[in-house]
Amino acid sequence: MTKTSEAKPKPRGHITIDAELCKGCGLCLSVCPKNCIRVSQKPNLKGYYPAEQSEAADQCNACTLCATICPDIAIEVFRD
């Protein structure tokens, strides 16, 4: 009897970043395995350049590394 392996769907997710809480430390950029986050070109009200979703945001696998490392608790991760 041959075992058939069904391909598991890849985890999908998305993030939201509260730009006013973010101080632009860049820690989330350093841990995102899919490069879903970049630094914004526009400052927030406090003058920081916050993190924002990049063009690769659709590759997010909801690993939660970004939210875990964020010292400002500015990132929420959602699993789709």
FENCORSUL-V684554 format. One record per residue. OMEGA is omega in radians with two decimals (* if undefined). Layout:
BEGIN
[[OMEGA] [OMEGA]]
END
This chain:
BEGIN
[[-3.12] [3.11] [3.08] [3.13] [3.08] [3.12] [3.10] [3.10] [3.11] [3.11] [3.12] [3.12] [3.03] [-3.12] [2.93] [-3.14] [3.08] [-3.05] [-3.12] [3.06] [-3.05] [3.10] [3.07] [-3.11] [3.09] [3.14] [-3.13] [3.11] [-3.06] [-3.09] [-3.10] [-3.09] [-3.10] [-3.13] [-3.11] [-3.04] [3.07] [3.08] [3.14] [3.07] [-3.11] [3.12] [3.04] [-3.08] [3.14] [3.12] [3.10] [3.04] [-3.00] [3.02] [3.05] [3.12] [3.10] [3.11] [-3.12] [-3.07] [3.13] [3.10] [-3.10] [3.10] [3.08] [-3.11] [3.12] [3.13] [-3.11] [-3.13] [-3.14] [-3.07] [-3.06] [-3.14] [-3.10] [-3.11] [-3.08] [-3.04] [3.01] [-3.14] [3.14] [3.06] [-3.13] [*]]
END
